[in-house]
Amino acid sequence: MTDTPSAPERFLASYTTLRLGGPAGTVTTAVHTDEAVETVRAATAAGRPLLILAGGSNVVVGDEGFAGEVLVLRNRGIETVGEDQDSLLVRVAAGEPWDDFVATAVHNGWSGVECLSGIPGAAGSTPIQNVGAYGQEVAHTIEAVHAYDRLAAQMLVMTPEQCGFGYRSSVFKHNDRYLVTAVDFRLARSGDSAPIRYAELARTLGAEAGDRVPVTQARDTVLKLRAGKGMVLDPEDRDTWSVGSFFTNPVVPASVFATLVSSGEMPHWPGADGTVKIPAAWLIEHAGFPKGFAGDRVAISGKHTLALTNRGGGTTTALLDLARVIRDGVRARFGVELHPEPVLINCTL
């Protein structure tokens, strides 16, 4: 465990993919799970404010930073803890880089997470957001989440039902009660992907919905699609200095959707309980905010309308100002409210 970083490293911009965020009170880096738990236990007992970061890919930190203690998770490990003829149960430490785990799964011929290739961040963050892309969500394969409960002061093994997974949400989001320490994934023992669910991916693969393809082909194709949208981290490409999708796709009642525009003009997907999901990117573009639309040293990505980017020298204040302009413009044009996907720390939209 390390602490008291140098002055530049105390700025949380050093720990976020947006490269934005002011200073921390203290920064502690935990490379072992017991160190992380002890840090959380001590901060809780002392009543100190605590912020937990791992990959920093889904968090927006205010320019004033975070005056309390910041715990940076760097515990690593991928371990098979159970198996049968058709599947394996794989335990992944919370600080393990997510795409390293996906690459390992694909290399070993384990399927179920291949369409989540290229997503930045750490494995322990994925259940918090119920990370999803190209037709897969981590909720499809998570069998258990290992977490320290700060209120009960004990370790828990939480079932998917207890995790309360929803669209880009869970009981962990906007809730500092739990420290996720590891995640168990049930993966198929197969060199073929899970059935392809996402239309764009199917078209690119030359496949039909429901088809399976080699996991390596699925991963390679997803990586190319994501890179084309600036969604694979590249320090030289400022289109990737983002949190990925800044807004979630709005989900509205069918009656509301019917008042917006005829279904043939607005792309949409059926949601649960008769709801309709509308692509936020389409709403943003048709409200007058194209790729590259710029604010003060921040801009919509030149590759993907949903990514708000730091062009270098930007600030969180400027990024959120741009987000408000977009949100308000979509509301004025369509009467639909956009909501941020990342967690906002010491800042509001």
Secondary structure by P-SEA (a helix, b strand, c coil): cccccccccccccccccccccccccbbbbbccaaaaaaaaaaaaaaccbbbbbcccccbbbcccccccbbbbbcccccccccccccbbbbbbcccccaaaaaaaaaaacccccccccccccccccccccccccccccccccccbbbbbbccccccccccccccccccccccccccccccccbbbbbccccccccccccaaaaaaacccccccccaaaaaaaaaaaaaaaccccccccccccccccccccccccaaaaaaccccccbbbbbcccbbbbbcaaaaaaaaccccccccccccccccccccccccccccaaaaaaaaaaaaaaaaaaccbbbbbccccccccc
